[in-house]
Amino acid sequence: QVQLMDSGGGSVQTGGSLRLACASSGTTDDTSYMAWFRQAPGKEREAVAAITPNLSLTNYADSVKGRFTISRDNARNTLYLQMNSLKPEDTGLYYCAADRSISRWSTTWRESSEYRFWGQGTQVTVSS
């Protein structure tokens, strides 16, 4: 059984940085494709970034391109999200997600239904 443990959230001011981490345990193949999602109060969960198992190809939401970087350390079974130039609209509960495969990497990476395994979430709050 795969378990994902999110960490690294906190409170920062606009322009600040945070680095989220997601430690995984269980079957490695089930965490081949990994992603970060976020959910702000009163809003739907949205995809932030995702990464493939091999070559570490990445996808990003337009709202975070150039500011966030997703990466993974397969030896440590850990996924990261480096967040720079944070804005108040980045505030939310951030979740890591994982699964063995994605239907179509170019499009469905942003659909929460593609991922069976989820972390418990870590809160990010950006104040102006």
Salt bridges, closest charged atoms under 4 A:
ASP29 OD2 - ARG100 NH1 3.80
ASP30 OD1 - ARG100 NH2 3.01
ASP30 OD1 - ARG116 NH2 3.38
GLU46 OE2 - ARG38 NE 2.66
ASP62 OD1 - LYS65 NZ 3.17
ASP73 OD2 - ARG76 NE 3.23
ASP90 OD1 - ARG38 NH1 2.89
ASP90 OD2 - ARG67 NH1 2.73
ASP99 OD1 - ARG116 NH2 2.86
